[in-house]
Amino acid sequence: MGSYRERLMAPVSYWVLTVPVVVTLGAEAYFFVDGWFPPLFIVLLFALVAVFLVHWSLATIEVTGTVLRAGKDTLALSEADEVIALDEVQSMALRGPRADPAAHILLRPYLKRAVYVGLADPANGVPYWLLATRHPEQLAAAIESARRDADSPGGHQAGSRESVG
């Protein structure tokens, strides 16, 4: 069965760059006041940036059973149609000039590749999902595998009922 889980953690370089940026911005407070306020401002600014980076790192992409979870949103794989692992150029095009504003996206600037999941019936207004990932081929394979398992005679599709008698 197609199973996949990835946490979109912020890279270490983002954390390392946080220190000089926060210290530089916080040091600007010394131009206005002395005493305890500038160090407090630096600590609070670092805490704010840290909360932001931790929140960014909480997003996960998961394929389990017949469901794709991206962040807080869920897609039944029975609704998926086309699944494509995109390279950097294709991902950039779908993030930019060829993007559909109605699409469901989960992107991070530090992830250059993505997976495109077209929807079979975009009746609810969402034509596709675009998911940034470090492993697009593995994610696409897991989605396809889960879809095949759901479509197989022994698999269970969303909404299908089996006879008990």
N, C-alpha and C positions, 0 to 999 in steps of 0.2 A: 504494500500500500504506500502511496506517495506521502511521505512525511518530511517536513522541513520546518526549521525554526531559525530565525536570524534576528539578532538584536542590533539595531542601527546605532551603535555607540559612537560618540564623538571621538575622533582620533586624539592621541596624546599631544600632537602638535597644537591643537586648539587650546588645550589646557596650558601648555607651555607658553604659548603666545599671550594667554590671558594675563600672566604676571606682569610683563613689562608694560602692556597697554594700561592695565588698571593702575599700576604704580605711577606711570606718566600722567594719566588723567587725574589721579588723586593728588599728585604733587602740585597740580595747578591750584589746589585749594590753599597752598601756602602763600600764594600771591595775595589772597584776600584776608586770611586770618592766621593767627598763630595758635599754639597750644594744642589742645586735645582734638580739635575738630578735624584737621587734615588726616591724621591716622585713622580716626573713626570713619571718615568718608572713604578712605581706601579699603578698609575692612568691609564696609557695607557694599561698596561697588563690587568688590571681589565676590561677596556672598550672592549678590544679584546675578552676576555672570555665571557663577557656579550653579545656581538654581536653574538658570536657563540651559546650560550645557547638560545638566543631569536630566532635566525634562526632555530635552532633545534625544538623549540616549535611552529613554524609556520605550521608544517606539520599537515594535517588533513586527516581523512578517512571519506568518505561520500557516502551514498547510497541514491540516489534520482531517482525516476522514473525507468528507465531501465539502469542506469549508476552507476558504482562504480568509485569513484575518490579516489586516494591514492596519497597524495602529489600533484605533478603537472601532474600526469598521469591519464588517463581515460580508463576504460574498459567497453565496452557494455556488459551487463549481458547476452545477447544472445550468447556471446562467452564463457561464463563460463559453466563448466560442474559439477565438484565435489566441494563442499564447506564443509570444515571440521574445526570445532573449535578445536585447538590443546592445549594440556596441556603443562607444562613446559618441560617435557622430549622430547615430540614429536617436540616441537618448537626448542629445542636445537639441535636435530638431523638434522632438515632441515636447520638450520643456519650453521651447521658445517659439519660433515662427509657425510651426505646424501644430501647436497646442490647441486643444479644444477647451474653452473655459468651463464647459460642463463636465469634463472628465474628473474622475476621482484620482487624486495624486497623493503620493507619499514620497517626498523627495528630501534629500539632504545634499547640501552643496559639496560635501566631501566625498560623495558617491557619484561617480561619473557614468556608471552603467545602470541599466534598468530593465525591467520586464514589462512588456505590453500585454494586457489581458483584455481582448475585445469582448464585448458582451453580445450574446446572440440576439437579444431583444432589448435595445436601448429605449424601451417605452417610458421608463421613469426619468429619462433625460440624461442619463450617464452613458456615453458611448463606449468608454473604456476606462480601465484602471492603469495607471502608470506607477510602478513601484521601484524606487531606487534600491539597489542591492549590491553587495560585494560579490555575489555569486549568481549572476543571472542565468547561466546554463543550468545550474543545480535547481534553482527555484522553478524555472520553466519545466524542467523534467519532473519535478515533484508535483506540479500542478497537473501536467499531462497524465502522470501515473495515477494520481487520485481520481481524475476524470475517467480514465479507462476502468479503474476498479469500480467506480460507481455505475458505469454503463454495462459492466459484465453481468451475466445472468445471476450470479450469486451476490452481486453488489446491491446496495439499496440506494435508490435515487430519492432525492428530496420530494416528498409528497406521494411516493408510491406506496401501495398497500399490498400486503400479501394475504392470500387466502389461508385461513386457519383450518379449514375443514375440508 
